[in-house]
Amino acid sequence: MFGRYFGGGMMATPDQDRLGDGRVTFMTFEGSSALTTLLIFPKIFKGEHVKHTKYIRIMKGTDITVKFDKPCALQIDGETILDVEEYSVHANLKK
């Protein structure tokens, strides 16, 4: 993500600076139970979900590839993509 908000005000990457260094910021949310997910997810609207570092990771990079052990659905910039096994993003750094 280059922006901080998506999906009606969700702040997945609260420290993202849209005019920053050109790197892509991405968030992973993994390893939680359904109940834990239900408790943490609403905090995304205030950016407070990032405090749950056991389940949430925020990372930055220019060439990012995520590989999954089984097909899954992804939310990418507010769009749902189904049956994804691998996803790549390449940032174009401004010079």
N, C-alpha and C positions, 0 to 999 in steps of 0.2 A: 504494500500500500504506500502511496505517496501522500495520501490524505489521512487525517486523524479519525474522521467519522464515516460511517456507512450505515445502511439499513435503518433509516429513521432515527439516527442519533446515537447509534452504538459507537463507543469509543474503544475500538479493539486495540489500538496502539496509541495510548494517550500522550506519549512524548514525541510522536512524529511531528517534524517540522516540514510543512509542505514546501517551503523554500530552502530546505536544508542542503545536505551534501550530495543529493541525487541518488543515494542508496535506497533500496526498497526495504521497508520494515514489514515484518510478518510475525504473526502470532500463532502458536500452536496451543491447543487445549486438549490434553490427553491423559489417560490413565485414571479417570475418575469414575465413580459409580454414577448411576442415574440420579440418585438422591443428591450426591455432591454436586453434580452438574446443575441440577435445579436450584441449589443454594447459591452457587457461584455465578451462574450466567447472568442473572439480573443486574449484578454489579458492573457489567460491561457498559451500562449507560452513564455511569459516573467515572469509568476508568479504574475502579477499585478492584476489579478482578485480577489485576496484575500482582496484587499482594499474595495471591495463592500460588507461590512459586513451585509448589509440588506438582501442579497441574498445568500452569500457564508459563509459556516461554515467549519472550519478545526478542527477536533477533533482527539484525540488519545485514545487508549484503548487496552485491551487484549481480551475481549469477547464483541463483538459488534453484536447487532441484530437490523436491520432496518425493520419496518413494514409499509406498504403502505395502504392507504384507498381504492385503486383500483389497479389492475394489471398494471405494467409499465415496460418499458425497462430500463436496467441498463448497464452502461459501467463499467466493473470491470477488472482492469489490461489490458485494451485494447480490451477486448472481450465484445460483445453485448449479453446480456441475456434477452429474451423476456418474457412477462407475469409474472413478479416477484411480489409476494405479501409479501414475507418476505425473508430476506437474512441475514445470520450469518457468522461471521469471528471469529476464535479463534487463537490467537497468541501463539506460543510456545516460552516462554521466555527462553533465554540462561542464564545459571547460571555459 
